[in-house]
Amino acid sequence: MNPEDLARSRFKPVAKALEKIARLGTELQETRAQVERLKVKVKDAAPGDRRAYARALSEGKARPSTSAEAKARDELADAELKAEALALAVDAALDERAKLLEQNRAGWQRQAMRSLPRRRSATRTRSAS
């Protein structure tokens, strides 16, 4: 068992911190993927807006009031902002975990060392049978 899994199983604050990091990291990955999709959407929307404007001009109408490109750019800006905020949140959660580990390391080590003799004696008793 790796140390992180052991800490997670024994100490609930560590488990909560690791779950938070995992949740934020997953959301960050999803948001970054959304940013990439929106970049493509912005690029693809521009020619459609130009064609719509050309149609309006040829029909003697005013410029269309809605722009798919502008809407996609707004969505992209929101997604990029969210990605930046999530990256900061992941960093903060990692700092929080490090602080939690540092603050509690001595106590957890004592607790683990106290449980060690009991486990050794239980193992010896079983192996003697």
Secondary structure, DSSP 4 states (H G I P E B T S, - for coil): --HHHHHHHH-HHHHHHHHHHHHHHHHHHHHHHHHHHHHHHHHHHHHHHHHHHHHHHHTTPPPPS--HHHHHHHHHHHHHHHHHHHHHHHHHHHHHHHHHHHHHHHHHHHHHHHHHHHHHHHHHHHHH-
